[in-house]
Structures are given as structure tokens and as C-alpha cells.
Amino acid sequence: MLKAGSRDGVDGARVKLSEVLSALSFVLDMVEGQPEGHVVRSCFIGMTIAERLQLSEEQRSALFYALLLKDAGCSSNASKVSALFGTDDFQPKRALKTVDWSRPSKAVLYVARTVSPDGSFWTKSRRFLAVGLQGPKSAPELVRIRCERGAEISSLMGFPEEAAQAIRHLDEHWDGAGHPDGLKGEQISLLGRICGLAQTVEVFYTAHGPTGAEEMARVRRKRWFDPALVDVFLAEARAGKLWEDLARPDLSRLISRMEPADRALMATSERLDLTAHAFARIIDAKSPFTYRHSEGVATAAAKITEHMGLPPPAVRAQTRVGLLHDIGKLGVSSQILDKPGPLTDAEYAKIKDHPRLTYEVLMRVPPFRDIAETAANHHEKLDGTGYHRGVTGEDLSLPSRILAVADVFDALSQDRPYRPALPMEEVFAILKKESGQKLSPECVEALMSLVSRGEL
């Protein structure tokens, strides 16, 4: 369990963990199809309600991190959503947030508008019927996958059970018509009830302004939401300052001060490592074809770094680089990531852009800025034929060269939508062919030595 206020690390000791998670929540917003800042604004709304309720510091601390990590499981159902609706995963998720899906007429209209948007009438009709047949079983399952994975990640990071439970209960409804377990009333944890109200208020605030958010809360009072919590929210909204604060450009800084001071967590080295491992799971869950890819790259990169005689801090940094190098893929549609056939030029352009997004995401996080460029270089080649910048070997550091070899090695060793995993002799043949021209020969030699000795 994490201990509050510990400063056992150096590279994040002056940064609060909440600031790290707030910055990384940008990619969670993206996966859920939400505008940037959705998680941060939801956190502010939820913590405002908690303060009005005068919850204990322990409860507010658990709620605080549950709100920041409420969408940690959002990537785990992305492939299933994309396959079910015949489109990218972002649009169905974005549209669902404003639909009263517990009402059949609204759910039917949502499906009709969302399935196969670029397909013919017959394609849309077949997909509509397929969703209609699968929907009653699929909806609870999709929510269960998302909420359980999010709860697991919260626990992995050392947060209390109350935070994990709140994430599991995120989509349960006061009247029992929610998912995945159909919990009713006070069967739903108090923190889960606050999270569910806060995220829906934020969605309607962003889409329809304060009036739309307040009207939604009134209409869904006693159905989706605990009526007492709705009353607290509406009283806070009438006071006027809620909407004013929610529009502040420095909202992330304001939220940092909402964490109970006596329980504030600092971004120590240990917690940064846990954060990197947690987000690696979020990244790899985006596609069934990248299961444990980030962990595999991190292990290979760290082993190569150590084998080449670099010091322990470099090994630790390289592990984080491997874990986070593909975080930009969270912004790529699962329809592209899982496509079994050749990509179109437009699709390939989106794939080639994900290292740039990796760089942008990691540069938002002060303790990860020193690894951002290395992480973004994982598809660059010595001869300049890589992407996203197309730089040559003279611009690629040793950590970047190590990462490129580790990434190719793990990718060739895994199944992909367009081919099965390759046998090791074929992997070695490809690495040898690209050694010296595209990949660093020293790094390739180090990796092959590690494999031959059974260390990889």
C-alpha cells in the first residue's frame, strides 16, 4: 500500500502524483471519445460534491484517485466496441455518454445512428440487427470489462479498495437499471454514486452548458442518480461558483489542492514506476494483438541496457521508456489497429503519427519529460526510413537505438492481425538483415546474445 507523503524517490519528489495522473488523463479522454479535460473536470465536480457532504479525509482521498482513474479500463473494451458497431471505437463511446440508454427507445435510436456510419443501407441494417441481437448480452459485458479492468489498475497502483469499488460501480444506476451488476440504491457505494453523477454532469456541461447539465441531473434524479447527491449538486450549481471554477484554465492546479493535504501522495520513483506499469496495461489492452507488448519491450530494452554496461538509473529509465513508448496508440482507432488486411494510405498515416502523440503526452508529465524523445523514437531507423520524424542514426541516442531493437524483437515475436508470431530463427534473420542499415548492430548483437543465453 502506498504511504502518504513519502519522498523515497528523487525524480518526482517535488511533483504530486495527482499532477502526473491529471496530465496522463489526456489519453484516457481520447480513448473515451471525450474532449480534453473530461477526467479533470469530472474530478472537480465529484470533489466539490464530496466537500459539500463533508466526507472524511480517507473517503475524499479514495474518491480523488477513483475520479482520476475512472477511465483506466476504457481501452479494454475498445476492440469489442469497434467490432460490434463496425466503426472506430471513439464515436460509439462519445455518443453513448449523452444517451439515456436505460430507456429502450433511446437505445434503439443510438444504435441506428452509430452503426457502420460509412456503410451502405444494407450494411447498416445488418449491423443494426446484429447489435440488436447481441446488445442485451453485450452491454453489461462491455461495461464489466471496462469497470473491472479500471478497478484492477487502481489496485495495482496501490490505491485503497474504496477507490477500486467506486470504479467498479461507475455505471450502476440508482434504480437498478445500470451495468454490469444491476445494483440498486445504496447497494452502490457512495463513492461510486458520486463518480457516476460527476462524469455524466461533466459530459452534459461540455456538450450543452450548465443549463443542460442541471436539467439532465433533474430528469435522471431517482433513476440514474442518488436523489440526495443530485440535490447537493444542484445546490452547489445554484451557488454559482461551480461553473465559474470549472471554466478556469488552471483547473488542474485547482484540483491538486482538492486532494486532502494530510494524505497527499508525491510522485516518488516507486510510484512513477507503478504508474508506468499501470499505463502499459492500459496501452496494451487497446488491441488483443498487443497483449503484454509494452511489458515485453520494457524487459528487452532494460536487459539490453544492462548488458551493454549502462548504470542502474539508465536501466530504470529504459524500463519506463519501454512501458510507455506506445502510449500514442491510444489515440488510434481500434478499427485500424485490428485490421487484418492492408492499411489504406490514410490509415497508415494515422499509425505513423502515434510516436508524435507519445511525445506530446509524455511531455505533459514533468517526471517523464526526460524519456519523451527516446520513447517517440521507437520507429526511427539509422538510414532515416523510419517515422515519425525520419531522422538518421546521428540523431538517435543509444537509448533510442536500444528501444528500436527491443520493439522490433517483441513485435516480430507476437501475433499480429495480418500474420502469426514468427519463429525465433526467422526473427533473428530479420534482425540480422536490418542490422547496420536500419538497426544498431551493437544493440542487435546484445539482444541476440541475451536470447541465446536464455535471458530473454
N, C-alpha and C positions, 0 to 999 in steps of 0.2 A: 504494500500500500504506500502511496506517495505521502510524504510528510510535508506539511505546510512550512514555507519559509526556509527550506533547506537550501544551502548555497554550496553544494558539493561539486559543482562544475565551474568552469571559468568562461566558456564561450557563450553562455546565455544568462549568466548570473545576475545581470542588471536588467534583463528583459523578463517580463511576466509571461508565464505560459499562455495566459489568455490572449496576449497580443500575438503570439505565434499562431494560435488556433483561429483567431479572428482574421489574420492575414490569409491563412490557408483555406478559410471557408469560402473564398472566392471560387475555388474549383468545385466545391460542393454545390454552390449556387448554380454553376454551369451545368452540372450533371442533372440537377433537378429542373433545368429549363427555366430558372428564375433569374431576374435581373440581379446584377452585382449588389451585394449588401443585404440580401434577403435574410441570411442567417444572423447577421449582426443586428438588423432591425428587429427580428423576432426575439433575439436575446434581450434587447432593450425593453420591448413590450412585456415579455414574461417577467423580467426582474422588477419592472415597475409595479406589476400586479403583486409580486411576492413582497415587496416593501410595504405596499398598502395593507397586505394581510398580516404584516409583522411576523413573518416566518422566522424561525431560528437561524442563526448563522450556519449551522450544519445543513439545514434544509436549503438555504439560499445558495450555499456553495455547491451542493449536488445539482440544484436546478440550473445554476450558472453554466456548468460544464455540460449538462444534458442539452441545454439550448444551443451551445456552440457546436455540439457533436450530433445534434438531432438527425442530420442528414448523412452521417458517416456510413450508413448502409445503402445509400442511394444508388451506388454503382452496381450493387449485387443483383438487381433485377433488370438492369438496363438491356441486356441481350434478350431477355424474355419479353420485355415490353416492346422492343423493336420488332421481334419476330411475330408477336401476336397482332400488332397493329399494321404491319407491313410498311413501316416508315422509320425515320430516325427515332431514337428514344426520347429526345428532348421535347418534341411537340406534344405527344400524348401526356407527358408528365406536367408540362406547363399548363395545358388546357384543363387537366383534371383538377388543378388546385382551385379553380373558380367554379367548379361544378358541384351542385348538391347531389352527389352520386348515390346517396341513400334513397333518393326518390327515383323509381324506375323510369318515368318519362324523361327526366333529366339525363339519366344514364344512357338511355337509348339515343337521345339527340347527340350526346357527347360522342358516342361510338360512331354514329353516322357521319359526323363532321370530321372525325380524326383518322379513320382507317384509310390506308393507301391514298393519300391526297393527290398523288400524281398518276394514279391508275385510271384505267377505263371504267365505265359504268359497271361492266360485268366483274372486273377485278375488285372494285369497291364493294359490290354486292356480295361476292363470295367471301371477302374478308369480313364484312359485316355479319354474315351468318356464322362464320367461324368464331368470331368474338362472342356472338350471342350464345352459341353452344358452350363455349369454354368459360365465359365470363363468370358465372356463379361459382365455379371452382377456382378459376384463375385469380380473381381479385383478392380473396383472402390469402392465397398462397404468395402472390406478389408482395403484398403488404407484410406478411410474415417474414419472408426472406429479407426484406429491407430493414424491418424493425429488429429482428433477431441479430442480423449482422451488425447493425449500428450499436446494439447493446453489447455485443461481444467486443467490439473495438473500444468502447468506453471502459469495459472491464480490463482489457489488455493494457490500457494506459494507466490503470491503477485507480480509477475513479470509483466512488462507493456504489453499492448495489442500488441505492435510491436513484442514482443518475441513470444506470442501465435500465432499471424498471421504467423510468419516465420515457425513455426512448422506445422501449417495447410497447408502451401504451399510447404512443403518439397519435395513432389513427383510430383509437377506440372512441365511441360516442356515448354521451350521457344516457341516451335512450336504448342502448344495446345494439344499435344497427351498424356499428363500426366494425373494423377489422384489426387484427386477424381472429380474435377470440370472442367477439361479441360481448365484451364486458359491459356492465351496466352500472350507472350511478357511481357510488363510492367503491365499487369493485375496482374502478380505475384509480390508480394512485393520484394523489393530489398534484404531485409534480408533473405527471403525465397529462392531467387535465389542463394545467397551466400551459404546458408546451403546445398541446393541440390547439388551444384557443389563440395563443400568441402567434403561431405560424400562419393560421388562417386569417387573422386580423391583418398581419403584415401583407399577405398576398392581395387582399382586397384594398388595403390602403394604397399599395403601389399601383394597382390596376384602376381603382375608382376613387381614390382620395379618402379623406377622413369620413365624409358622409357615407360613402359606400361601405367602409369598414364597420361603422357603427350600425348601419342598417342590417348588414349581414349578421352581426352578433345578436341583434334583437330577434331576427327571423329564426335563427338556429338555436336560440336560448331554449333550454329544456329538451332539445333534440340532440344536437351535436355537443352542446357545451353545458357544463355545470351552471345553473342559473345564478348561483351566488357569485361565481367568478365573472360572469358576464356583467352583473350589476357593479362589481368592483371596477371592471374595465371601463364601463360607461361613465361611472362617476369620475374616474381619472381623466377620461376624454373630455367630459364637460368642464373640468377644471381648466382646460385649455393648454397647459404646458406640454402635455404628451406629444401632440402633433408638432409643436414648435421644436421640441428637442429631437424628435425623430428625423427632422429635415436638416439637422446640423451637419456640416461637412466633417466635423471632428467627432462623429458619433462613436467610432471605435475607441477613442481616448476616453470618452464619457463612460462607455461600457466597462472599460478596465477599472474604473473607480467604483463600479457597482459590485465587484467581487468583494465579499466580506474580508475586510482588511486583515483580521487575525487568522484567516485561512488562505491567504493569497499564496499561490504557487509560483515559484520562479522557474525560468526555463534553464534548468541546470543541464549539464551534459547528459546525465542519465535520462532526463525527461525528453530531451531533444532526440535521443536515440529511440525511445519508446514512440515518440511522435512519428519519426521516420518509418519505423516498422509498421505502425498503425496505418499510415497513409500508403505504404506499399501494398497493404492488403486491399485498401480502397481502390487503388490503381489497378491491381491485377484482377479484381472482381468485375471490371468493366467488360471483359470478354472471357469466355471459357477457354480460349486459346492462349491466354496469358497467365494461367493459374501458376502462382509462385514464381513468375518470371523475374520480378523485381528482386525477390529474395535470392534467386539463383544468380543474377547478375552481381548483386552485392557480395555474395560469398565468393564468386570467382574473382571479382575485382580486388577484394580485400586480400585473398590468398596470393594473387599475383603481386600486389603491392608489397606484401610481407616478404615474398620470395625474392623480390628484387632489392631487398635490403633497406626499404624506407622505414622511418621510425613509427612507433605506435600511433601518434597523432595523425599521421598521414593515412594509416590503415583505417582508423576510425572515420576520418573524413571520406575516404573512398567507399566505406560501407554505406554511409549516408547518401553519397552520390548514386551508388547502385540502387538503393532503395527508392530514390526519388526521381531518377532520370526520366521516367516515362509519365510524370505527373501531368504533362501537357496532353497525354492521350485521353484524359478525362473530358477534354473539350472536343473530341472526335466522335462522331456518331457511331453507335454500335452496328448500324447497318453497313458502315464501311469497314469497321474492324473485323466483323464476322463474315464478310462477303466471300463466298467460296470461289468465285471466278475472278477474271482480270478486273482491275480497277479502271475507271474512266480517268481521263486527264484531270478532271475537276476533283474526283475523289482522291487521286494520288497527290494532288496539290494540298489537300487538307491533311493527309498523312504527313507530308513533308513539312508542314507548318507546326507539328506538335513540339519539336525541340525549342522553337521560339517561345511557345507558350510555357514550356517548362522553365525557361529562363525568366520570363516575366513573373511567374508565380513565385519562384524561389527568391527573386529579388525583393519581393514584398516582405520577406521574413528576415529581419536583421541577422539572426544567427546562421541563416542558410545562404547569405549573400556570397560568402567566400567559396561556395561549391556550385553556384548557379551556372557559371560559364562552363565548367567541366561537365556538369550534367547535360547541358544543352548541346555539347559537342559529341554526343554518343553515336551519331550517324555521320560524322565528318570522316574523310579519308585523307591519307597522306598525299594523294595525287590531285586533290581538290574536287573529286567527283561526288563527294558526299553532300549532305544537306543538314541544316537549313541555310548555312552561310556559304558553303562551298569553299572553305579555307583550305590551305595546304599544310603539309607537315610542319613547316617552320612556325606556324601559328598554333600548333597543337602541343600542349604541355604533356609531360609524361603521364599525369593522372588522366588526361583526356585520351591518350593512346591506350592506356590500360583499360579504360572503360569501354572503348570501342571494341576491343578484342573480347572482353567479357560479354558484351551484349551480343555480338555475332555468335559466339560459342553457345550461349544459352538459347538463343533464338533457333539456331540450327538443330539443337538437341530436343526441341519441343514440337508438338503438333501445331500446325497452322491450318486455317480454313482451306488453303489451297494445296497442302501437302502434309503427309505424316512426318513425325520426327525422323531425322536422318540417323543412320548407324554411325558409331563413333569414327570408323575408318573413313567414311565419306565426309564427316565434319572436319577431320584432320586434313583431308585432301583439299578441301575448300580453303581452310586457314593457310595451308602451305602455298596455295596458288596466289592468295591475296597478300601474303607476307612480303614486305618490302615495297610493294606498289601501293596498296591501299591500307594495309595494317602494319603496325610496327613489328619488325622481325624479332626484336628482343622480347616484346610482350607475348608474341605468339609462341616463341620458344619457351618462355617461362610457363605459360599455360599448359603446353603440351608436356612439359616436364612434370608439372603437378598432376596432370591426369595419369600419366604413365606410372607415377608413384602411388596412385590411389588416393591422392589428397583432394581430388575434385571428381 
